[in-house]
Structures are given as C-alpha cells and as structure tokens.
Amino acid sequence: MHPAALLKAHGLHAGKKRGQNYLVQPATAGAIAASAGAQATDTVVEIGAGLGALTLPLAEAAAKMVAVEVDRGIFAALQEVLAGAGVANVEALLADALTLDWPALAAAAGGPLVVAGNLPYAISSPLLFNLLDNLPCWKRATLMVQKELANRLLSSPGSKDWGRMSVLIQTWCSVSRGMEVGPNQFFPRPAVASQVVHLEPLAQPAVALEGLQAREDYAKVIKAAFSQRRKMLANSLAGGLRRERDAIIPALEMAGVEPTRRAETLSIAEFAAVTKALEPL
C-alpha cells in the first residue's frame, strides 16, 4: 500500500519535525536492503522502521529483525503492515533509537549486529556518534542519510566537508558510498537527495590510540579544533580547550603542524600527533 494511503487509513500524517519521509518504490527498498549484506545468521536492527518499506526485504535475508520506531501512531501502522505480511522473525520495538541498549541487543543476538535504516536528519549525527560509542556491538551499518551528510562522511582533508564527524568516523570505520536516492522516491517528497552509506568498524583504528583516556583526549582535540573552524588552529584549540595560546603553539610545532593552519586541512594522523603533543589535557 502506498504510504499516503496507509497514513490516511490510520488518521496519520508525515511529521516534518521528525523528518518522516517514506520510501514509495519497493525496488529501491529492496536494493538498499540487499546492499546491507545481512546473512541468514544475522540480527538486523533497523533504525526508524516507519511503515516497513525496508523492514520487509531486510527480514527476508536475516535470522531476526528488530524494527525500531519512536512514533506511536506510525508504530501501530507498522505492526499492521508486519501482521499483514505474515513475517515471523521481526520484533517491532517502540523506542527512541538514541537510547537503545546496544550491548543488550548484541548480547541477545549472540554477536555483533547489522544496522540499517533511513535516518531522519535530526538524529543522523547523534546516532552516528552513538554507534561510535558502541563499536563492539555492530559489524556493518547501511544508512540512508541526506546527501550533504554523506559527503561529509566520505570527505578528505582540505575539503569544505572535512569536519569533526568526518575525522571521527574515518578514524574508527571504513566508509563507502552506496546508491543515491532522489526526492521523487519518497512521500512526502523531501527538498534534498538522499545517499546510502556503508560503515564497517575497522579492526584497528586508523591511528594508534591506546586506552580510553587517549581516545577521549583525541575526541576533545578534534571537537575543539572544529569549534571555530575558520580560525587558525592555535586559536581554535586555545579557545576550545581553554588553554593559553602560548602553550598551544609549542605543542603544535612539536607535532609538526603549523599553528596558522586551519582544522579542515589536518589529516587523521596529524590530529593524533597534536593530541599526543597536548597531553595531558
């Protein structure tokens, strides 16, 4: 059933606040689900299951599906869709994806999860940071996001898209580009194109970060560096870390990084060197 008809039947409408745009082409949903690479032994956690467009094809490949939806009205419609399709391996879960207990889900699955979903813009960045905080719990994520965010995740040092998210994601994960999905593939039609991205946790981070404190310091340095991205690195780090600029400059020079550079020009390896030179934070 077309999303418009299903929403009308339940007295619902797509909410702009939650970025509710539903896939209307089964072939597109099937292609995205197939690209998730779920195997017959996998448990898939779908973020923002909505009206089940991705849920049903994902369930065909997986041992079990956990379909997460936060909107109560949409959740009721989802349950009807699942019941009508007669799928027995899907657990519909009314929950906020940002508060999921990932370790518990992975434990129940007996190992790392496959994650999938069409992410509303408002939760895309928080969810990605959440996934980084729970790397041992998942082995692959196939996520549809706004193309602007996909470009940031896939960017390189020196580009306008290179930022905090880019550095952190690429430090811990490999990132690859999937299919582009145009606005005409959704109801209601969004103003921007969407892009599928695939993330896989690296066996080892892109730079050596030994211990929790080193990882936390690294994240602090990156956040501070991009807090005022148009300023020189020495100034943005001084402000973001609340350190004297005169103490920042020697550390940058020790790391082999010119204090006059801007954060968007630094590589992952350079951020790691700057962190080491600034420790303890």
Sequence and secondary structure as in RCSB ss.txt:
>XXXX:A:sequence
MHPAALLKAHGLHAGKKRGQNYLVQPATAGAIAASAGAQATDTVVEIGAGLGALTLPLAEAAAKMVAVEVDRGIF
AALQEVLAGAGVANVEALLADALTLDWPALAAAAGGPLVVAGNLPYAISSPLLFNLLDNLPCWKRATLMVQKELA
NRLLSSPGSKDWGRMSVLIQTWCSVSRGMEVGPNQFFPRPAVASQVVHLEPLAQPAVALEGLQAREDYAKVIKAA
FSQRRKMLANSLAGGLRRERDAIIPALEMAGVEPTRRAETLSIAEFAAVTKALEPL
>XXXX:A:secstr
  HHHHHHHTT    TTTT  EE  HHHHHHHHHHTT  TT EEEEES TTSTTHHHHHHHSSEEEEEE  HHHH
HHHHHHHHHHT SSEEEEES GGG  HHHHHHHHTS EEEEEE  HHHHHHHHHHHHHTGGGEEEEEEEEEHHHH
HHHT  TTSTT SHHHHHHHHHEEEEEEEEE GGGEES  SS EEEEEEEE SS SS   HHHHHHHHHHHHHHH
HHTTTS HHHHHHHHHT  HHHHHHHHHHTT  TTS GGG  HHHHHHHHHHH   
